[in-house]
Structure formats: structure tokens, C-alpha cells
């Protein structure tokens, strides 16, 4: 399964495509927070769409980890999109503001 992911670290309205293992693809919903590698750095992104197949000419990276229990509801995603249009700001910046209250615990302390 191919996932379309929005990253809050960028200041562009661009989504990226990642793939998952078939065993965990059924667990991933729209709005799910996932841990992935972007430009050789770990990032947290939000799944925007799920695709069964796409005709892409480039190699896709895999999702590192699904963050269980952290799902943005459809109403929140619609609010993020509305605020992006209303304020003429990139959707990734609005998403970054929404996610600023989440704190991921580091495995190394």
C-alpha cells in the first residue's frame, strides 16, 4: 500500500509518497501519525491519503513506525485545511502548529 504523507517540517504545500509492509497497512488510517525518514533524518508525518497502486517511476521509502493512538480526526484535518486557505499559509505550517502540543518521548534519555 502507498501512503501520501504530509510533513510539518516543510514550508511547502507538498505531500510525499511512502510504502508500508502489508502486515501493518490495515492498521493505518487517514490522519494517523507516522515516523519516517525524510532527507536522512527522522520525521513525523500525517497520512493524508491511502493508495492501492500508483504509477510512480521512483523508488519509495518505507514508513519506519506507526505511532499508535495518535490519530487526527477528519474534523481536525478539515480545520487545518480551512486555516491554510483562510490565512494563505502553507498547510504544513498549520499542521506544525497543531502538532506542536504533541511530545514524543525519546527512547534515549
Protein Blocks (a to p, Z undefined) as FASTA:
>chain_A
ZZddddfkbccdcdddddddfklmmmpcghiacdddeehiacddddfbdcfbdcdfbdcd
ddfbdcehiacdfklmmmmmmmmmmnopafklmmmmmmmmpccddfbZZ
